[in-house]
Structures are given as structure tokens and as C-alpha cells.
Amino acid sequence: MGKIKTGFDSDFLWGGAISCSQADGAWNEGGKGKSTQDCRWLDGTWTRDQIEEKHHNNPFSHDELVAALADDGTEFYPFRRGNDFYHHYKEDIALFGEMGLKLFRTSVCWSRIFPNGDDAEPNREGIEWYRSMLGECKRHGIKTFVTMLHYDIPVNLVVKYGGWKSRKTIDFFVRYVETIVREFGDLVDFWLPFNEFNAARFSPWDGVCLVKDEEGEDFDQAIFQCLHHEFIANALAVKTVHELSPGTPVGGMIARFCTYPATCRPEDNLQAIHDDQYSNWFYTDIMARGKYPAYMDRYFDKLGIEIQMEPGDLDIIAANTVDFLSFSYYFSQVSTCDQGWEKTAGNLVMANKNPYLETSEWGWQLDPLGLRITLNQMYDRYGLPLYIAENGLGTSDTLEADGTVHDEYRIDYIRQHVAALKEAVIDGVDVRGYMIWGFLDLVACGPLTMDKRYGLIYVDLDNCGKGTAKRYKKDSFYWYQKCIESNGKNLE
């Protein structure tokens, strides 16, 4: 029997995370092409109620795509602005270094490397920017956790080929992967091919670049066909990293929806099992176990889905499983057969409300214990090293006249989740890293606003992109600095 741990290993990786589309900006600089995320739009003058009422972008429509392709401005396209990390990366990474950050998760923008996706040669200016940015992390002693595709592909691949509906996109993706692994392999410590794999179901434009009103009644069929192509692409990315950068771990990720039965009724318990299978395990089972799980046969039959495969597809998936698993964790939900159960907001989804939990300003249910439960469940199922790729609290923050931001609510949120994480370590879970999402304020993925702030660093920009873009350290910055310095012992 091994000795019970009492805390975090000395090499535990305390980190922070952003994505290129939500942070970088500079959407038409440095040779970058237009990406699918550059097409998501928002009127920055809308109130929060107007944003929720209009449900813009989800599902993404044909008219929205046409308008975005024709519009070469930034006024209504917040992701084209981001928080201007593209121009501020040196000062931002210096702040990360000052905090003592051990691990930085970001993503490579495919359309900055291959502007159209099918270009004959990569964009050297984009490659040099990423080498400079990743090199800056190394200069500050920060390990890098790089997502190859965080919701954004070159929009030309959607218009010209149908995006992930086409097997050609697999080939374009593999060439892109080969390029970035060759170019950045010496600067990357962990590779992650796809962000939140299960987003295809709850946010199809983000997850698989599908326009719902172009698919009609075959939308479910289209989603799962796209997912099959992504599973092959993911496996081939694993293969590429193992061949070109041996020894560098490459993993998988989902948006984790921790699920509880609403009652002890057998029907609710069965529903919880199914919700877990269809929303979570399906994706990680394929990436970690290397095969389609048997429980999906009945589900596919119910939806009338027939996935078109080519000879060798299942062999590719089986031969190239991931080295680790990671997940985003923000909230939990309940499963029930009661169709009238009260709903609340979640990570790009509406969830069944748990009466035992409080909710955030945006209606997300706060459940630190669910993080410990999730870690135990995933490690028990797969026995692979785990990384928390995203965890954080989106709230309104106030920049005081003296340049301070007093966000005790965020400190309390992180403190409780780190405490739950520590308990999972003591439980025996092999969890090796924790990354706070939106480490510096960025454009929130759901509402596309800056006022839903996740960062430990405040960025002076509003929902219309107006402001100085100056960075300010929040109280949570100093709290996390002490947490890192003490390796999770000082949570006061």
C-alpha cells in the first residue's frame, strides 16, 4: 500500500488559460485569415437581458455567416478585437512570471498559420509570432499547454469544403498539426488537439462549425458525422506528436458536466447514467479507450444516425489513444425525467437546477465538491493523468480609481475549488495541473462580452472594445501568487 498524500506534489503545475480567439485580436494583421470565431457577432450596446433574450449565435445561422463574410470591420465582432494579447503578450507574460505561474494554456490560431486552411505554404509571419510568444513563456520559466484547435478553423474551409462535414478537412488539419509540431515542438510541453470535444452537441458552430438552418432535419446526423471526422483528426494528431515530438504528452479534453440524479427514483438514476454517457463519457471513451462505446449503438438507432466510415478509421482511433485527459469544470447539474424541472444557465447550455447549490451572477451553479467528484470519476474510469484545463468564475468587476480591483468573491471561488482539488489528490487521483480560465480578462465565449470577467488581471476594455487596454492586478492576482508560492498550502 502506498503512503497517503497530504497535499500537492512539488512539481504540481499551477496555471492559467486563455484562447487565441478570445484574447489575441489582430484578426487581420500578420497575414491571418478570417476564422469561424471571427464570424460570431454582438451589438456591444445591448444589455445583458437583451443578449439572453436574442440567443444570438446559438444556433449560428446562414444569414449570420453571410453577413460576417461581407463585414471586414470589428464593431460587431468582439473576437476580432479580443483583449489585444497579440500586441501585449510580452507584458502579459511578464505578469504571469511575476505571479509565479507554472503552466500557461493558450491556443494556436489555425488561420494565422494557414490563412485559408488549404494554402500551399504556411504563413511565416504567423509562425514567427507564435515562436516569439511561446519563447517568452520559456524565458519566464513557464511551461506551455497548447491547444491546436480551440473552436476556430479557417472559415474558407467551411465555405469551400463544408468544414468538418468533409474528410478533406482531416487532411488539412493533419498538415496544420505537422507544421505546428515541427515549428513549435521545442517550445511546447503539452499538446491538446481539440478544446471541449463535446461542444459539437451543445454549441455546434463552435464545436464542428455547423450552420443549423443549412442542415435541416439531418442536423443530428451532420453533428455526429463531423464528430467522427474530428475523432480521426484527433487520433492522427496524437500520432503526429508521438512521431515528431516523442516524449511530449498529448491529450484529450471535454467540457465536464458533473451530473447528479435529481431524486432517488430509479428513473432519475438511469437518466443520470445516460446523461453522463451521452454528454461526457462518449468522447473520452473514444479518445482514451480507442473505440466507440457499445451504449452509443442504441442512442444512434434512436436518433436514426448512421455514421459513414472508411476502412481503417476504427484502426486509426484504436492505435492512437491519448496520454492524458483534461476538462473544463464550472458547474454541476441534475438529471431527471421530470420535464418541468427548473432550469438555470451553464457553460453554453441550460442545465437542470440543483436546489442545494448557490448560483453565480450569470446563473451558473457553484459546486466545488463536484470538482472532487469529477476527478475521482475520471481517474477511476481511465487511470490516466488528469489536468483541469479550465476553472473560473465569470463576474462583473469594478476598477477603482486607484487601479485596484477587489474581487474577494473570485478568491473565495478559487479557494474552494483548490481545496476540493487537494482532497482529490489525497483521495489518490493523479491530477497534475490546474488552470484558471480567462487568466486575464478576455471576451467571454457565451455572451461575447468583456463585462463577464474571469481574469486575475483586469483589462480596461468594454463590450464595444473601448478603453485603454491597460492591465491591472486584481486582489485575486496576489492571492494566487501566494497559493502558487506555497504550493497550495496557503489558501487564506
Secondary structure, DSSP 8 states (H G I E B T S, - for coil): ------S--TT-EEEEE--HHHHT--TTSTT---BSGGG----TT--HHHHHHHTTTSS--HHHHHHHHH---STT-HHHHTT-HHHHHHHHHHHHHHHT--EEEEE--HHHHSTTSS-SS--HHHHHHHHHHHHHHHHTT-EEEEEEESS--BHHHHHHH-GGGSTHHHHHHHHHHHHHHHHHGGG-SEEEEESSTTHHHH-HHHHH---HHHHGGGHHHHHHHHHHHHHHHHHHHHHHHHHHSTT--BEEEEE--EEEESSS-HHHHHHHHHHHIIIIIHHHHHHHH-S--THHHHHHHHHT------TTHHHHHHH---SEEEEE---EEEE-S-TT--EEE-SSSEEE--TTS-B-TTS-B--HHHHHHHHHHHHHHH---EEEEEE---B-----TTS----HHHHHHHHHHHHHHHHHHHHT--EEEEEEETSB----TTT--SSSB--SEEE---TTS-S---EEE-HHHHHHHHHHHTTTS---
